[in-house]
Amino acid sequence: MSAAEIIEELPKLTEDELRAVARRLIELRSGQGDEVELLDALMLAGMAEMDRRESEDAETKS
């Protein structure tokens, strides 16, 4: 699976799943292998999606 495919699937994940992905990316990043650029991209995409969902939730509740 490519990074683009993974990023495309992120919006389909629940909050808990996104947090699990983010935690796993942090764990993997500590390995500092060739995949660091991929992990950075995935982390940023995941965090952006979490921020977007939190923002939508806040708007819905107000």
MODELLER restraints for C-alpha pairs under 7 A, 6 or more apart:
rsr = mdl.restraints
at = mdl.atoms
rsr.add(forms.Gaussian(group=physical.xy_distance, feature=features.Distance(at['CA:3:A'], at['CA:38:A']), mean=6.72, stdev=0.5))
rsr.add(forms.Gaussian(group=physical.xy_distance, feature=features.Distance(at['CA:7:A'], at['CA:42:A']), mean=6.52, stdev=0.5))
rsr.add(forms.Gaussian(group=physical.xy_distance, feature=features.Distance(at['CA:7:A'], at['CA:45:A']), mean=6.55, stdev=0.5))
rsr.add(forms.Gaussian(group=physical.xy_distance, feature=features.Distance(at['CA:10:A'], at['CA:46:A']), mean=6.64, stdev=0.5))
rsr.add(forms.Gaussian(group=physical.xy_distance, feature=features.Distance(at['CA:11:A'], at['CA:49:A']), mean=6.59, stdev=0.5))
rsr.add(forms.Gaussian(group=physical.xy_distance, feature=features.Distance(at['CA:18:A'], at['CA:46:A']), mean=6.49, stdev=0.5))
rsr.add(forms.Gaussian(group=physical.xy_distance, feature=features.Distance(at['CA:22:A'], at['CA:43:A']), mean=6.11, stdev=0.5))
rsr.add(forms.Gaussian(group=physical.xy_distance, feature=features.Distance(at['CA:22:A'], at['CA:46:A']), mean=6.62, stdev=0.5))
rsr.add(forms.Gaussian(group=physical.xy_distance, feature=features.Distance(at['CA:25:A'], at['CA:39:A']), mean=6.18, stdev=0.5))
rsr.add(forms.Gaussian(group=physical.xy_distance, feature=features.Distance(at['CA:25:A'], at['CA:43:A']), mean=6.50, stdev=0.5))
rsr.add(forms.Gaussian(group=physical.xy_distance, feature=features.Distance(at['CA:29:A'], at['CA:36:A']), mean=6.28, stdev=0.5))
rsr.add(forms.Gaussian(group=physical.xy_distance, feature=features.Distance(at['CA:29:A'], at['CA:39:A']), mean=6.69, stdev=0.5))
